[in-house]
Amino acid sequence: MEKTFDLNNISKLTYGRGYVYSLQYHIVWCTKYRKQILKDGIAQECKDLLQLIAEQYAFRILAMEVMPDHIHLLLDCRPQFLISDMIKI
């Protein structure tokens, strides 16, 4: 059973059985040669796909921005997920 507590609405700590954590990753992807291809419907499709993946693997997307040539993600996940696993997913 996990509980999440707000600390001044800035950071969240999650309490589980015998552990406390707040693990966040900031991930940035760039398109090859920084070509501006993430426009129009492609940007929305990327957002929808990333939300679907987050639901499947039980991590939260705290912030997401899709620019024409790169994507920013701020993820909150459990300590069981390594950063390499997050990138692979």
C-alpha positions as CSV (number, residue, x, y, z in Angstrom):
1,M,0.0,0.0,0.0
2,E,1.6,3.3,-1.1
3,K,0.7,6.8,0.0
4,T,1.7,10.0,-1.7
5,F,2.1,13.2,0.3
6,D,2.5,16.8,-1.0
7,L,5.3,18.9,0.5
8,N,4.4,22.5,-0.4
9,N,3.2,21.3,-3.8
10,I,6.9,21.3,-5.0
11,S,8.0,17.7,-4.5
12,K,6.2,14.5,-3.7
13,L,7.4,11.7,-1.6
14,T,6.0,8.2,-2.0
15,Y,5.9,5.9,0.9
16,G,5.9,2.1,0.5
17,R,6.7,-0.8,2.7
18,G,10.1,0.2,4.2
19,Y,11.1,2.8,1.7
20,V,10.5,6.5,0.8
21,Y,11.3,7.8,-2.6
22,S,10.9,10.6,-5.1
23,L,12.6,9.6,-8.3
24,Q,12.2,11.9,-11.4
25,Y,13.9,11.8,-14.7
26,H,14.2,14.6,-17.2
27,I,14.5,13.0,-20.7
28,V,15.1,14.9,-24.0
29,W,14.9,13.3,-27.4
30,C,16.0,15.2,-30.5
31,T,15.2,14.3,-34.1
32,K,18.0,13.3,-36.4
33,Y,19.8,16.5,-37.7
34,R,17.3,18.4,-35.6
35,K,14.8,18.3,-38.5
36,Q,11.5,19.8,-37.6
37,I,9.2,16.9,-38.3
38,L,7.2,16.8,-35.0
39,K,4.4,19.1,-36.3
40,D,0.7,19.0,-36.8
41,G,-0.8,15.6,-36.1
42,I,2.5,13.9,-35.4
43,A,3.0,15.9,-32.2
44,Q,-0.4,14.9,-30.8
45,E,0.2,11.3,-31.8
46,C,3.5,11.3,-29.9
47,K,1.8,12.7,-26.8
48,D,-0.9,10.1,-26.9
49,L,1.5,7.2,-27.4
50,L,3.7,8.4,-24.5
51,Q,0.7,8.6,-22.2
52,L,-0.4,5.1,-23.2
53,I,3.1,3.7,-22.5
54,A,3.1,5.5,-19.1
55,E,-0.2,3.9,-18.1
56,Q,1.0,0.4,-19.2
57,Y,4.3,0.6,-17.2
58,A,2.9,2.5,-14.1
59,F,4.9,5.6,-14.2
60,R,3.7,9.2,-14.3
61,I,4.4,11.9,-16.8
62,L,4.7,15.1,-14.8
63,A,5.5,17.4,-17.7
64,M,5.7,16.8,-21.5
65,E,6.4,19.2,-24.3
66,V,6.7,18.2,-28.0
67,M,8.6,20.8,-30.0
68,P,9.0,20.5,-33.8
69,D,12.6,19.1,-33.4
70,H,12.7,17.6,-29.8
71,I,10.6,16.2,-27.0
72,H,11.0,17.0,-23.3
73,L,9.6,14.5,-20.6
74,L,9.7,14.8,-16.9
75,L,8.9,11.3,-15.5
76,D,8.2,10.1,-11.9
77,C,8.7,6.4,-11.4
78,R,9.5,3.7,-9.0
79,P,13.1,2.9,-8.0
80,Q,12.7,-0.5,-9.6
81,F,12.9,1.2,-13.1
82,L,16.5,2.1,-14.1
83,I,17.0,5.0,-16.4
84,S,18.2,2.6,-19.1
85,D,14.9,0.7,-18.7
86,M,12.9,4.0,-19.0
87,I,14.7,4.9,-22.2
88,K,14.2,1.4,-23.7
89,I,10.5,1.5,-22.9
